[in-house]
């Protein structure tokens, strides 16, 4: 099977066989899939029960709308939780060394540890310029990725004006909050509605 660079994987549940779809990233010849285990999550608990090298039946479909924007002058990636996974694949494609800035929000420092080796490699390879992290349940820190966006709102607005592409992946609630913040920023700093940049292809989302 030909694995698309950007797409979804459908994993059928053991009970009804109906696939649940998750975003994937392709890094080299491997696909990266990050799923949070929920107490009553049918698929997440099923995956957690699998043993290493156990065969998993699944289906793949491409996602051509959420991919590396090669013509962008700058890319701003905004995500929370497991929404970071597709960005690892997107950033790995940055052979042109376009400036990419990652904004990520999680609960604990340990939440980022699983992704740290990928992030360190991408940064040392010059494929990612900056990483901004917000932690909501760590002692001495109670911030969300929305707070990072609000803090750098003028900078992000100026980047949009200069041709940057903003990509958002993660929880739908986070996306709505970020879009509201960006809307205020582009109106205040650029006197331009966010919809203008969306119409230009400078805003891409993949949230659930």
C-alpha positions in Angstrom: 0.0 0.0 0.0 1.3 3.5 -0.9 1.3 5.6 2.3 0.5 9.3 1.7 2.8 11.9 3.2 -0.2 13.4 5.0 -3.4 11.5 5.7 -5.6 9.5 8.1 -5.5 6.0 9.4 -8.8 4.2 10.0 -8.6 1.6 12.8 -11.6 -0.6 13.1 -12.9 -1.3 16.6 -13.0 -4.9 17.8 -16.7 -4.7 18.6 -18.4 -3.2 15.6 -15.6 -3.0 13.0 -16.4 0.6 12.3 -13.1 2.5 11.7 -12.1 5.5 13.9 -10.0 8.0 11.9 -6.7 9.5 13.3 -4.2 11.9 11.7 -0.9 10.4 10.8 2.5 11.8 9.8 5.0 10.1 7.5 8.6 10.5 8.5 11.0 8.7 6.1 9.5 5.2 5.6 7.7 5.2 8.9 4.3 6.5 9.9 3.8 8.3 13.2 0.6 8.0 15.1 -0.1 9.6 18.5 -3.2 8.7 20.4 -4.0 9.5 23.9 -5.3 6.6 26.0 -8.8 7.4 27.5 -10.3 5.4 30.3 -13.4 4.5 28.2 -11.8 5.0 24.8 -12.6 1.9 22.7 -9.7 2.3 20.1 -7.1 3.8 22.5 -7.5 0.9 24.9 -7.5 -1.6 22.1 -4.2 -0.1 20.8 -2.8 -0.1 24.3 -3.4 -3.8 24.6 -1.4 -4.7 21.4 2.0 -6.2 21.8 5.1 -5.0 19.9 5.2 -6.3 16.3 1.6 -7.5 16.5 -0.2 -7.0 13.1 -2.8 -4.2 13.0 -5.4 -4.1 10.2 -6.2 -0.5 9.1 -7.1 1.6 6.1 -5.4 4.7 4.9 -6.7 7.8 3.1 -4.8 11.0 2.1 -5.4 14.4 3.5 -4.3 16.8 0.7 -5.6 19.9 2.4 -3.3 19.8 5.4 0.3 19.5 4.1 3.6 21.3 3.9 3.0 24.7 2.2 6.1 24.8 0.1 5.5 28.4 -1.2 5.2 29.9 2.3 7.8 32.4 3.4 7.3 31.3 7.0 5.2 28.6 8.8 3.6 28.9 12.2 2.4 25.6 13.7 -0.1 25.7 16.6 -1.2 22.5 18.4 -2.1 21.0 21.7 -1.8 17.4 22.9 -1.4 14.7 20.3 -2.1 17.4 17.6 1.7 17.8 17.4 2.1 14.5 15.6 1.2 15.6 12.0 3.5 18.6 12.4 6.5 16.4 13.1 5.9 14.9 9.6 5.3 18.3 8.0 8.4 19.9 9.5 10.5 16.9 8.5 9.7 17.8 4.8 11.3 21.3 5.3 14.3 20.7 3.1 14.2 24.3 2.0 14.8 25.4 5.6 11.8 27.7 5.6 11.5 29.3 9.1 9.0 27.2 11.1 7.8 28.2 14.6 6.0 25.6 16.7 3.6 26.6 19.4 2.5 23.6 21.6 0.4 23.2 24.7 0.2 20.2 27.0 -0.5 19.3 30.6 2.8 18.2 32.0 6.5 18.3 31.1 6.3 14.5 30.6 3.6 15.1 28.0 6.3 16.4 25.6 9.0 13.8 26.4 7.7 11.3 23.8 8.2 13.9 21.1 11.4 15.5 22.3 13.8 13.3 20.3 12.0 14.2 17.1 11.9 17.9 18.0 15.6 18.0 18.9 16.5 16.3 15.6 14.3 18.7 13.6 15.8 21.8 15.3 19.4 20.6 15.0 18.8 19.9 11.3 17.6 23.5 10.8 14.1 22.4 9.9 12.4 24.1 12.9 13.5 27.5 14.1 11.7 27.9 17.4 9.6 25.9 19.9 7.2 27.6 22.3 5.7 25.3 25.0 2.8 26.0 27.4 2.0 23.7 30.3 -1.3 23.8 32.1 -0.9 21.5 35.0 2.7 21.8 36.0 3.8 23.5 39.3 4.6 27.1 38.7 3.0 27.0 35.2 -0.7 27.3 34.3 -0.8 28.4 30.7 -2.3 27.1 27.4 -1.1 27.4 23.8 -3.7 30.1 23.4 -1.7 32.2 25.8 1.4 31.8 23.7 -0.5 32.9 20.6 -1.9 35.9 22.5 1.6 36.9 23.8 3.1 36.8 20.2 -0.1 38.1 18.5 1.5 41.2 17.0 4.5 39.1 15.7 2.1 36.4 14.2 -0.1 39.1 12.6 2.9 40.7 11.0 4.1 37.3 9.8 0.7 36.7 8.1 1.0 40.1 6.4 4.4 39.0 5.1 3.1 35.7 3.6 3.3 33.3 6.5 1.0 30.3 6.7 -0.6 29.4 10.1 -1.5 25.7 10.6 -3.6 24.5 13.6 -4.0 20.9 14.7 -5.5 19.5 17.9 -8.7 20.0 19.9 -11.5 21.8 18.2 -12.0 24.0 21.3 -8.4 25.1 21.1 -8.8 25.9 17.4 -11.8 28.1 18.1 -10.0 30.0 20.8 -6.9 30.5 18.6 -9.0 31.7 15.7 -10.8 34.2 17.9 -7.4 35.5 19.1 -6.0 35.7 15.6 -9.1 37.5 14.3 -8.6 40.2 17.0 -5.0 40.4 16.1 -5.3 40.8 12.4 -8.1 43.4 12.9 -6.1 45.4 15.5 -2.7 45.3 14.0 -3.5 45.0 10.2 -7.0 46.3 9.9 -7.7 43.0 8.0 -10.1 40.2 8.8 -8.7 36.8 9.3 -10.9 35.5 6.5 -8.8 37.4 4.0 -5.7 35.3 4.9 -7.8 32.1 5.0 -9.0 32.9 1.4 -5.3 33.3 0.4 -4.6 29.8 1.7 -2.6 31.1 4.7 -4.7 29.4 7.3 -5.0 25.6 7.5 -6.7 23.5 10.2 -7.0 19.9 11.1 -8.9 19.7 14.4 -11.4 17.4 16.0 
